[in-house]
Amino acid sequence: MTNQQVPQTAGVWIFKEQDAEGVPTGRTASFDGVDLQPLRYSDLDGMKLNGPVNIPLNWSHARIVESSIPELSVEAAANLRTTLESQYSNKAIGLVRGGWLPSGLALRSNMLVMPDRCTISELASRYKDGRKVRGGDDFLDLFQDKPVRINPGLFALEGNKRQIPTPQEVEDQWAEACRKIRSALPQAQLTPDSAVAGLTGLLEEMRESMERKVQFLCQVAPALQSPISAARRPEMWNQVLEAAQRCGLQRNTLAVLAALSIVCVENGAGPAKRLVKPSAQYSEQDAYNALADLRALELLINFFALFPQEQIMLCTGDKNLALFWAGMRASGFALHGPAPVSYTYKLSPVEALLPHVTADLLDAYLQA
């Protein structure tokens, strides 16, 4: 079976079988309770997002609700491992617990979706008054005509001035995001405007931490501009960790992980360098741009810890951000309290994110 369709976001899939020449055989099967396993770093690394994509699919314990295929019995449990040969592009990637999925495939009933600025811009250019105005199929089209729960907070928190926005700017950016989403997806259920007060409070809580991270990136970025030779890796690894300590940052802070990844990946070819964009004249504005992306991942981790039973997706058009999320393999999200409440998580980076690191260095970093 090579032609799959996703008619709903509640986990119902219809498979339409084709023969070796791609001609439909007329045999179909419908599955309920489909919960796709998230995809990995390696599944995304070589993928082109602007054209048709092939997506590995893996699920277990779905229920067959209709079938004209004798081998598949109604009401039986079904496990599946196959590839979705899709004509859809994948311009909005869904970051979920355990990895990523194309946004439309990740969507579930009552899921909370947190789109970043590039996703909201994509929505605004793709749809007007609920109608599609740009050609080509994309997994984002599966959001249309559905009551998708959307929180536009990432758009508002980032602002549009390459610096921490003021409370008024947060309010204005929230309103702008809501206008764009309502025009693109009239059926969407937006988080109430009362949440803006919480966002401004969150910005203040994060201000000191953000300033320390800006200081850290401004210190290390100029030295990370050029590729780092194998002979210099241990020295630069230690310099990054020393800078983190000076700036009062824990080693598992995502900005520190990104800097270490730049040290380790040959020729700066990894997603971390494309996120941080180090340069000889690295400015606070440059650092803020990079940290706004990493802060989105930190907020996603925070939400996973706060709401362990809720389905949550960060939707991004930035492949490098998605690769970084999939590559760091965050897990074990947990809250600790009482006040002040904090959260913890574990990192298990893939080798592509931290290659050429000796076992003792990596163990010391992960256990810190």
TIKELUM-673388 format. One record per residue (C-alpha): residue number from 0; y, z negated, x; residue in three letters. Coordinates in steps of 0.02 Angstrom, whole numbers, plus 50000, padded with zeros to 5 digits. Example, Ala and Ser with C-alpha at 12.3 -4.5 7.8 and 13.67 -1.06 7.14 Angstrom:
<rs>
+-----+-------+-------+-------+------+
! seq !     Y !     Z !     X ! type !
+-----+-------+-------+-------+------+
!   0 ! 49775 ! 49610 ! 50615 !  ALA !
!   1 ! 49947 ! 49643 ! 50684 !  SER !
+-----+-------+-------+-------+------+
</rs>
This chain:
<rs>
+-----+-------+-------+-------+------+
! seq !     Y !     Z !     X ! type !
+-----+-------+-------+-------+------+
!   0 ! 50000 ! 50000 ! 50000 !  MET !
!   1 ! 50160 ! 50055 ! 50084 !  THR !
!   2 ! 50294 ! 50055 ! 49949 !  ASN !
!   3 ! 50357 ! 49886 ! 49895 !  GLN !
!   4 ! 50497 ! 49843 ! 49775 !  GLN !
!   5 ! 50584 ! 49677 ! 49742 !  VAL !
!   6 ! 50642 ! 49676 ! 49560 !  PRO !
!   7 ! 50695 ! 49494 ! 49551 !  GLN !
!   8 ! 50748 ! 49353 ! 49667 !  THR !
!   9 ! 50633 ! 49226 ! 49588 !  ALA !
!  10 ! 50485 ! 49278 ! 49695 !  GLY !
!  11 ! 50413 ! 49418 ! 49587 !  VAL !
!  12 ! 50359 ! 49573 ! 49682 !  TRP !
!  13 ! 50287 ! 49738 ! 49621 !  ILE !
!  14 ! 50182 ! 49841 ! 49741 !  PHE !
!  15 ! 50159 ! 50026 ! 49708 !  LYS !
!  16 ! 50021 ! 50104 ! 49809 !  GLU !
!  17 ! 50043 ! 50270 ! 49900 !  GLN !
!  18 ! 49915 ! 50380 ! 49986 !  ASP !
!  19 ! 49924 ! 50433 ! 50168 !  ALA !
!  20 ! 50048 ! 50571 ! 50124 !  GLU !
!  21 ! 50164 ! 50452 ! 50033 !  GLY !
!  22 ! 50115 ! 50511 ! 49858 !  VAL !
!  23 ! 50103 ! 50371 ! 49726 !  PRO !
!  24 ! 49925 ! 50339 ! 49670 !  THR !
!  25 ! 49980 ! 50254 ! 49508 !  GLY !
!  26 ! 49897 ! 50090 ! 49557 !  ARG !
!  27 ! 50012 ! 49938 ! 49553 !  THR !
!  28 ! 50005 ! 49750 ! 49569 !  ALA !
!  29 ! 50132 ! 49614 ! 49529 !  SER !
!  30 ! 50143 ! 49448 ! 49621 !  PHE !
!  31 ! 50229 ! 49287 ! 49567 !  ASP !
!  32 ! 50275 ! 49139 ! 49674 !  GLY !
!  33 ! 50310 ! 49245 ! 49827 !  VAL !
!  34 ! 50390 ! 49144 ! 49966 !  ASP !
!  35 ! 50412 ! 49249 ! 50121 !  LEU !
!  36 ! 50391 ! 49169 ! 50290 !  GLN !
!  37 ! 50551 ! 49183 ! 50392 !  PRO !
!  38 ! 50555 ! 49312 ! 50531 !  LEU !
!  39 ! 50575 ! 49280 ! 50716 !  ARG !
!  40 ! 50691 ! 49325 ! 50859 !  TYR !
!  41 ! 50576 ! 49465 ! 50916 !  SER !
!  42 ! 50576 ! 49542 ! 50741 !  ASP !
!  43 ! 50766 ! 49561 ! 50746 !  LEU !
!  44 ! 50800 ! 49597 ! 50930 !  ASP !
!  45 ! 50771 ! 49785 ! 50927 !  GLY !
!  46 ! 50817 ! 49815 ! 50745 !  MET !
!  47 ! 50958 ! 49935 ! 50697 !  LYS !
!  48 ! 51049 ! 49861 ! 50548 !  LEU !
!  49 ! 51143 ! 50014 ! 50486 !  ASN !
!  50 ! 50995 ! 50121 ! 50436 !  GLY !
!  51 ! 50823 ! 50106 ! 50356 !  PRO !
!  52 ! 50726 ! 49958 ! 50424 !  VAL !
!  53 ! 50543 ! 49908 ! 50427 !  ASN !
!  54 ! 50520 ! 49724 ! 50388 !  ILE !
!  55 ! 50362 ! 49623 ! 50428 !  PRO !
!  56 ! 50307 ! 49528 ! 50273 !  LEU !
!  57 ! 50195 ! 49375 ! 50270 !  ASN !
!  58 ! 50159 ! 49259 ! 50125 !  TRP !
!  59 ! 50018 ! 49149 ! 50061 !  SER !
!  60 ! 49962 ! 49077 ! 49894 !  HIS !
!  61 ! 50061 ! 49195 ! 49781 !  ALA !
!  62 ! 49985 ! 49227 ! 49609 !  ARG !
!  63 ! 49933 ! 49399 ! 49547 !  ILE !
!  64 ! 50007 ! 49419 ! 49373 !  VAL !
!  65 ! 49969 ! 49605 ! 49341 !  GLU !
!  66 ! 49854 ! 49725 ! 49429 !  SER !
!  67 ! 49781 ! 49899 ! 49407 !  SER !
!  68 ! 49693 ! 49883 ! 49574 !  ILE !
!  69 ! 49512 ! 49826 ! 49552 !  PRO !
!  70 ! 49513 ! 49731 ! 49717 !  GLU !
!  71 ! 49655 ! 49620 ! 49656 !  LEU !
!  72 ! 49611 ! 49507 ! 49509 !  SER !
!  73 ! 49742 ! 49435 ! 49391 !  VAL !
!  74 ! 49775 ! 49249 ! 49416 !  GLU !
!  75 ! 49694 ! 49251 ! 49587 !  ALA !
!  76 ! 49790 ! 49184 ! 49737 !  ALA !
!  77 ! 49849 ! 49315 ! 49859 !  ALA !
!  78 ! 49892 ! 49309 ! 50043 !  ASN !
!  79 ! 49980 ! 49457 ! 50121 !  LEU !
!  80 ! 50027 ! 49520 ! 50292 !  ARG !
!  81 ! 50103 ! 49694 ! 50293 !  THR !
!  82 ! 50261 ! 49792 ! 50334 !  THR !
!  83 ! 50395 ! 49839 ! 50209 !  LEU !
!  84 ! 50445 ! 50019 ! 50244 !  GLU !
!  85 ! 50619 ! 50014 ! 50170 !  SER !
!  86 ! 50760 ! 50138 ! 50151 !  GLN !
!  87 ! 50880 ! 49991 ! 50140 !  TYR !
!  88 ! 50998 ! 49945 ! 50281 !  SER !
!  89 ! 51015 ! 49763 ! 50332 !  ASN !
!  90 ! 51202 ! 49732 ! 50354 !  LYS !
!  91 ! 51193 ! 49552 ! 50294 !  ALA !
!  92 ! 51061 ! 49442 ! 50375 !  ILE !
!  93 ! 51003 ! 49283 ! 50290 !  GLY !
!  94 ! 50984 ! 49133 ! 50406 !  LEU !
!  95 ! 50862 ! 49009 ! 50330 !  VAL !
!  96 ! 50752 ! 48865 ! 50385 !  ARG !
!  97 ! 50634 ! 48930 ! 50517 !  GLY !
!  98 ! 50719 ! 49096 ! 50554 !  GLY !
!  99 ! 50794 ! 49242 ! 50459 !  TRP !
! 100 ! 50763 ! 49370 ! 50322 !  LEU !
! 101 ! 50864 ! 49516 ! 50254 !  PRO !
! 102 ! 50987 ! 49436 ! 50134 !  SER !
! 103 ! 50914 ! 49510 ! 49974 !  GLY !
! 104 ! 50737 ! 49461 ! 50023 !  LEU !
! 105 ! 50789 ! 49284 ! 50068 !  ALA !
! 106 ! 50875 ! 49257 ! 49901 !  LEU !
! 107 ! 50788 ! 49135 ! 49784 !  ARG !
! 108 ! 50829 ! 49064 ! 49613 !  SER !
! 109 ! 50964 ! 48930 ! 49626 !  ASN !
! 110 ! 50985 ! 48958 ! 49813 !  MET !
! 111 ! 51154 ! 48912 ! 49888 !  LEU !
! 112 ! 51225 ! 49058 ! 49987 !  VAL !
! 113 ! 51357 ! 49030 ! 50121 !  MET !
! 114 ! 51430 ! 49200 ! 50171 !  PRO !
! 115 ! 51534 ! 49213 ! 50329 !  ASP !
! 116 ! 51692 ! 49316 ! 50343 !  ARG !
! 117 ! 51606 ! 49478 ! 50392 !  CYS !
! 118 ! 51487 ! 49465 ! 50243 !  THR !
! 119 ! 51630 ! 49436 ! 50121 !  ILE !
! 120 ! 51721 ! 49585 ! 50198 !  SER !
! 121 ! 51564 ! 49690 ! 50174 !  GLU !
! 122 ! 51552 ! 49635 ! 49992 !  LEU !
! 123 ! 51736 ! 49676 ! 49962 !  ALA !
! 124 ! 51719 ! 49851 ! 50034 !  SER !
! 125 ! 51552 ! 49887 ! 49950 !  ARG !
! 126 ! 51590 ! 49834 ! 49770 !  TYR !
! 127 ! 51742 ! 49836 ! 49656 !  LYS !
! 128 ! 51743 ! 49752 ! 49485 !  ASP !
! 129 ! 51557 ! 49731 ! 49498 !  GLY !
! 130 ! 51524 ! 49916 ! 49531 !  ARG !
! 131 ! 51458 ! 49990 ! 49691 !  LYS !
! 132 ! 51590 ! 50102 ! 49769 !  VAL !
! 133 ! 51505 ! 50144 ! 49933 !  ARG !
! 134 ! 51349 ! 50247 ! 49953 !  GLY !
! 135 ! 51188 ! 50196 ! 50038 !  GLY !
! 136 ! 51065 ! 50060 ! 49992 !  ASP !
! 137 ! 51071 ! 49890 ! 50075 !  ASP !
! 138 ! 50975 ! 49729 ! 50046 !  PHE !
! 139 ! 51142 ! 49654 ! 49996 !  LEU !
! 140 ! 51131 ! 49762 ! 49838 !  ASP !
! 141 ! 50999 ! 49640 ! 49774 !  LEU !
! 142 ! 51141 ! 49516 ! 49745 !  PHE !
! 143 ! 51216 ! 49626 ! 49607 !  GLN !
! 144 ! 51209 ! 49569 ! 49426 !  ASP !
! 145 ! 51133 ! 49402 ! 49472 !  LYS !
! 146 ! 51206 ! 49226 ! 49454 !  PRO !
! 147 ! 51203 ! 49195 ! 49641 !  VAL !
! 148 ! 51272 ! 49026 ! 49692 !  ARG !
! 149 ! 51403 ! 49058 ! 49827 !  ILE !
! 150 ! 51504 ! 48935 ! 49931 !  ASN !
! 151 ! 51649 ! 49025 ! 50019 !  PRO !
! 152 ! 51685 ! 48877 ! 50133 !  GLY !
! 153 ! 51645 ! 48966 ! 50298 !  LEU !
! 154 ! 51778 ! 49098 ! 50261 !  PHE !
! 155 ! 51907 ! 48962 ! 50226 !  ALA !
! 156 ! 51859 ! 48851 ! 50373 !  LEU !
! 157 ! 51874 ! 48992 ! 50500 !  GLU !
! 158 ! 52045 ! 49050 ! 50442 !  GLY !
! 159 ! 52125 ! 49209 ! 50502 !  ASN !
! 160 ! 52236 ! 49151 ! 50647 !  LYS !
! 161 ! 52108 ! 49114 ! 50784 !  ARG !
! 162 ! 52144 ! 48928 ! 50775 !  GLN !
! 163 ! 52103 ! 48778 ! 50666 !  ILE !
! 164 ! 52187 ! 48816 ! 50498 !  PRO !
! 165 ! 52308 ! 48699 ! 50413 !  THR !
! 166 ! 52262 ! 48622 ! 50244 !  PRO !
! 167 ! 52371 ! 48751 ! 50157 !  GLN !
! 168 ! 52289 ! 48892 ! 50253 !  GLU !
! 169 ! 52117 ! 48827 ! 50204 !  VAL !
! 170 ! 52170 ! 48829 ! 50021 !  GLU !
! 171 ! 52243 ! 49004 ! 50036 !  ASP !
! 172 ! 52088 ! 49071 ! 50125 !  GLN !
! 173 ! 51974 ! 48991 ! 49995 !  TRP !
! 174 ! 52072 ! 49077 ! 49857 !  ALA !
! 175 ! 52064 ! 49244 ! 49948 !  GLU !
! 176 ! 51876 ! 49230 ! 49972 !  ALA !
! 177 ! 51851 ! 49186 ! 49788 !  CYS !
! 178 ! 51953 ! 49337 ! 49733 !  ARG !
! 179 ! 51850 ! 49454 ! 49840 !  LYS !
! 180 ! 51684 ! 49382 ! 49783 !  ILE !
! 181 ! 51733 ! 49384 ! 49598 !  ARG !
! 182 ! 51782 ! 49567 ! 49611 !  SER !
! 183 ! 51624 ! 49614 ! 49705 !  ALA !
! 184 ! 51499 ! 49505 ! 49610 !  LEU !
! 185 ! 51568 ! 49451 ! 49440 !  PRO !
! 186 ! 51405 ! 49362 ! 49397 !  GLN !
! 187 ! 51413 ! 49249 ! 49550 !  ALA !
! 188 ! 51432 ! 49062 ! 49524 !  GLN !
! 189 ! 51566 ! 49004 ! 49645 !  LEU !
! 190 ! 51578 ! 48826 ! 49709 !  THR !
! 191 ! 51721 ! 48741 ! 49612 !  PRO !
! 192 ! 51895 ! 48741 ! 49690 !  ASP !
! 193 ! 51888 ! 48551 ! 49697 !  SER !
! 194 ! 51781 ! 48573 ! 49854 !  ALA !
! 195 ! 51935 ! 48627 ! 49952 !  VAL !
! 196 ! 51988 ! 48445 ! 49974 !  ALA !
! 197 ! 51821 ! 48408 ! 50053 !  GLY !
! 198 ! 51840 ! 48557 ! 50171 !  LEU !
! 199 ! 52009 ! 48497 ! 50234 !  THR !
! 200 ! 51936 ! 48325 ! 50262 !  GLY !
! 201 ! 51791 ! 48402 ! 50356 !  LEU !
! 202 ! 51911 ! 48498 ! 50467 !  LEU !
! 203 ! 51998 ! 48337 ! 50516 !  GLU !
! 204 ! 51832 ! 48252 ! 50551 !  GLU !
! 205 ! 51781 ! 48397 ! 50663 !  MET !
! 206 ! 51950 ! 48421 ! 50748 !  ARG !
! 207 ! 51918 ! 48311 ! 50900 !  GLU !
! 208 ! 51745 ! 48383 ! 50926 !  SER !
! 209 ! 51812 ! 48560 ! 50908 !  MET !
! 210 ! 51949 ! 48526 ! 51036 !  GLU !
! 211 ! 51820 ! 48460 ! 51161 !  ARG !
! 212 ! 51713 ! 48615 ! 51136 !  LYS !
! 213 ! 51865 ! 48727 ! 51161 !  VAL !
! 214 ! 51901 ! 48634 ! 51323 !  GLN !
! 215 ! 51720 ! 48656 ! 51378 !  PHE !
! 216 ! 51715 ! 48844 ! 51347 !  LEU !
! 217 ! 51883 ! 48869 ! 51433 !  CYS !
! 218 ! 51813 ! 48778 ! 51585 !  GLN !
! 219 ! 51649 ! 48873 ! 51599 !  VAL !
! 220 ! 51686 ! 49045 ! 51527 !  ALA !
! 221 ! 51776 ! 49120 ! 51680 !  PRO !
! 222 ! 51625 ! 49080 ! 51790 !  ALA !
! 223 ! 51508 ! 49160 ! 51662 !  LEU !
! 224 ! 51598 ! 49328 ! 51655 !  GLN !
! 225 ! 51496 ! 49413 ! 51791 !  SER !
! 226 ! 51306 ! 49419 ! 51794 !  PRO !
! 227 ! 51232 ! 49268 ! 51883 !  ILE !
! 228 ! 51104 ! 49300 ! 52018 !  SER !
! 229 ! 50937 ! 49212 ! 52023 !  ALA !
! 230 ! 50993 ! 49117 ! 52178 !  ALA !
! 231 ! 51146 ! 49046 ! 52088 !  ARG !
! 232 ! 51061 ! 48999 ! 51923 !  ARG !
! 233 ! 51018 ! 48818 ! 51967 !  PRO !
! 234 ! 51195 ! 48788 ! 52031 !  GLU !
! 235 ! 51275 ! 48864 ! 51875 !  MET !
! 236 ! 51153 ! 48773 ! 51760 !  TRP !
! 237 ! 51211 ! 48608 ! 51835 !  ASN !
! 238 ! 51394 ! 48658 ! 51828 !  GLN !
! 239 ! 51379 ! 48693 ! 51642 !  VAL !
! 240 ! 51297 ! 48525 ! 51610 !  LEU !
! 241 ! 51427 ! 48435 ! 51716 !  GLU !
! 242 ! 51567 ! 48520 ! 51617 !  ALA !
! 243 ! 51483 ! 48466 ! 51455 !  ALA !
! 244 ! 51477 ! 48287 ! 51517 !  GLN !
! 245 ! 51662 ! 48291 ! 51567 !  ARG !
! 246 ! 51706 ! 48355 ! 51394 !  CYS !
! 247 ! 51601 ! 48224 ! 51306 !  GLY !
! 248 ! 51475 ! 48347 ! 51234 !  LEU !
! 249 ! 51290 ! 48314 ! 51208 !  GLN !
! 250 ! 51175 ! 48435 ! 51296 !  ARG !
! 251 ! 51102 ! 48505 ! 51135 !  ASN !
! 252 ! 51275 ! 48552 ! 51070 !  THR !
! 253 ! 51264 ! 48736 ! 51025 !  LEU !
! 254 ! 51411 ! 48782 ! 51137 !  ALA !
! 255 ! 51317 ! 48707 ! 51285 !  VAL !
! 256 ! 51157 ! 48798 ! 51238 !  LEU !
! 257 ! 51255 ! 48961 ! 51227 !  ALA !
! 258 ! 51330 ! 48936 ! 51400 !  ALA !
! 259 ! 51160 ! 48896 ! 51475 !  LEU !
! 260 ! 51087 ! 49051 ! 51394 !  SER !
! 261 ! 51222 ! 49157 ! 51477 !  ILE !
! 262 ! 51175 ! 49079 ! 51644 !  VAL !
! 263 ! 50992 ! 49122 ! 51621 !  CYS !
! 264 ! 50987 ! 49294 ! 51540 !  VAL !
! 265 ! 50992 ! 49435 ! 51666 !  GLU !
! 266 ! 51146 ! 49546 ! 51666 !  ASN !
! 267 ! 51221 ! 49448 ! 51521 !  GLY !
! 268 ! 51118 ! 49549 ! 51398 !  ALA !
! 269 ! 51082 ! 49408 ! 51276 !  GLY !
! 270 ! 51165 ! 49364 ! 51110 !  PRO !
! 271 ! 51251 ! 49210 ! 51181 !  ALA !
! 272 ! 51362 ! 49312 ! 51297 !  LYS !
! 273 ! 51408 ! 49429 ! 51156 !  ARG !
! 274 ! 51456 ! 49277 ! 51051 !  LEU !
! 275 ! 51556 ! 49184 ! 51183 !  VAL !
! 276 ! 51631 ! 49341 ! 51263 !  LYS !
! 277 ! 51677 ! 49255 ! 51428 !  PRO !
! 278 ! 51819 ! 49327 ! 51530 !  SER !
! 279 ! 51925 ! 49284 ! 51682 !  ALA !
! 280 ! 52075 ! 49241 ! 51571 !  GLN !
! 281 ! 51980 ! 49150 ! 51434 !  TYR !
! 282 ! 52100 ! 49075 ! 51308 !  SER !
! 283 ! 52089 ! 48937 ! 51179 !  GLU !
! 284 ! 52095 ! 49073 ! 51045 !  GLN !
! 285 ! 51945 ! 49159 ! 51125 !  ASP !
! 286 ! 51852 ! 48995 ! 51125 !  ALA !
! 287 ! 51897 ! 48960 ! 50944 !  TYR !
! 288 ! 51829 ! 49130 ! 50890 !  ASN !
! 289 ! 51661 ! 49093 ! 50972 !  ALA !
! 290 ! 51656 ! 48914 ! 50909 !  LEU !
! 291 ! 51693 ! 48965 ! 50730 !  ALA !
! 292 ! 51528 ! 49060 ! 50732 !  ASP !
! 293 ! 51433 ! 48917 ! 50814 !  LEU !
! 294 ! 51512 ! 48793 ! 50694 !  ARG !
! 295 ! 51439 ! 48894 ! 50550 !  ALA !
! 296 ! 51266 ! 48862 ! 50623 !  LEU !
! 297 ! 51307 ! 48677 ! 50646 !  GLU !
! 298 ! 51358 ! 48666 ! 50464 !  LEU !
! 299 ! 51197 ! 48752 ! 50412 !  LEU !
! 300 ! 51099 ! 48623 ! 50512 !  ILE !
! 301 ! 51202 ! 48485 ! 50432 !  ASN !
! 302 ! 51164 ! 48552 ! 50258 !  PHE !
! 303 ! 50978 ! 48564 ! 50297 !  PHE !
! 304 ! 50982 ! 48380 ! 50345 !  ALA !
! 305 ! 51086 ! 48327 ! 50195 !  LEU !
! 306 ! 50990 ! 48427 ! 50066 !  PHE !
! 307 ! 50809 ! 48441 ! 50126 !  PRO !
! 308 ! 50745 ! 48501 ! 49956 !  GLN !
! 309 ! 50878 ! 48633 ! 49926 !  GLU !
! 310 ! 50863 ! 48818 ! 49966 !  GLN !
! 311 ! 51012 ! 48865 ! 50076 !  ILE !
! 312 ! 51056 ! 49028 ! 50164 !  MET !
! 313 ! 51196 ! 49070 ! 50284 !  LEU !
! 314 ! 51232 ! 49255 ! 50261 !  CYS !
! 315 ! 51303 ! 49347 ! 50412 !  THR !
! 316 ! 51334 ! 49524 ! 50469 !  GLY !
! 317 ! 51336 ! 49467 ! 50651 !  ASP !
! 318 ! 51170 ! 49513 ! 50729 !  LYS !
! 319 ! 51208 ! 49410 ! 50885 !  ASN !
! 320 ! 51236 ! 49253 ! 50781 !  LEU !
! 321 ! 51073 ! 49286 ! 50689 !  ALA !
! 322 ! 50981 ! 49312 ! 50854 !  LEU !
! 323 ! 51052 ! 49151 ! 50923 !  PHE !
! 324 ! 50995 ! 49056 ! 50768 !  TRP !
! 325 ! 50821 ! 49130 ! 50772 !  ALA !
! 326 ! 50810 ! 49106 ! 50960 !  GLY !
! 327 ! 50857 ! 48922 ! 50966 !  MET !
! 328 ! 50721 ! 48878 ! 50837 !  ARG !
! 329 ! 50806 ! 48724 ! 50765 !  ALA !
! 330 ! 50694 ! 48607 ! 50667 !  SER !
! 331 ! 50670 ! 48425 ! 50622 !  GLY !
! 332 ! 50835 ! 48409 ! 50529 !  PHE !
! 333 ! 50864 ! 48226 ! 50488 !  ALA !
! 334 ! 51003 ! 48108 ! 50432 !  LEU !
! 335 ! 51035 ! 47940 ! 50510 !  HIS !
! 336 ! 51143 ! 47801 ! 50441 !  GLY !
! 337 ! 51218 ! 47697 ! 50370 !  PRO !
! 338 ! 51398 ! 47747 ! 50401 !  ALA !
! 339 ! 51447 ! 47834 ! 50504 !  PRO !
! 340 ! 51309 ! 47953 ! 50451 !  VAL !
! 341 ! 51247 ! 48071 ! 50586 !  SER !
! 342 ! 51114 ! 48205 ! 50591 !  TYR !
! 343 ! 50988 ! 48257 ! 50722 !  THR !
! 344 ! 50883 ! 48410 ! 50753 !  TYR !
! 345 ! 50762 ! 48478 ! 50882 !  LYS !
! 346 ! 50780 ! 48636 ! 50984 !  LEU !
! 347 ! 50636 ! 48742 ! 51047 !  SER !
! 348 ! 50722 ! 48897 ! 51118 !  PRO !
! 349 ! 50623 ! 49057 ! 51138 !  VAL !
! 350 ! 50602 ! 49120 ! 51315 !  GLU !
! 351 ! 50721 ! 49265 ! 51281 !  ALA !
! 352 ! 50862 ! 49139 ! 51254 !  LEU !
! 353 ! 50825 ! 49031 ! 51407 !  LEU !
! 354 ! 50723 ! 49137 ! 51529 !  PRO !
! 355 ! 50698 ! 49100 ! 51713 !  HIS !
! 356 ! 50712 ! 48911 ! 51687 !  VAL !
! 357 ! 50590 ! 48799 ! 51777 !  THR !
! 358 ! 50485 ! 48686 ! 51668 !  ALA !
! 359 ! 50564 ! 48527 ! 51737 !  ASP !
! 360 ! 50742 ! 48587 ! 51706 !  LEU !
! 361 ! 50700 ! 48644 ! 51529 !  LEU !
! 362 ! 50608 ! 48482 ! 51489 !  ASP !
! 363 ! 50753 ! 48377 ! 51554 !  ALA !
! 364 ! 50874 ! 48477 ! 51448 !  TYR !
! 365 ! 50772 ! 48470 ! 51287 !  LEU !
! 366 ! 50735 ! 48284 ! 51304 !  GLN !
! 367 ! 50916 ! 48235 ! 51341 !  ALA !
+-----+-------+-------+-------+------+
</rs>
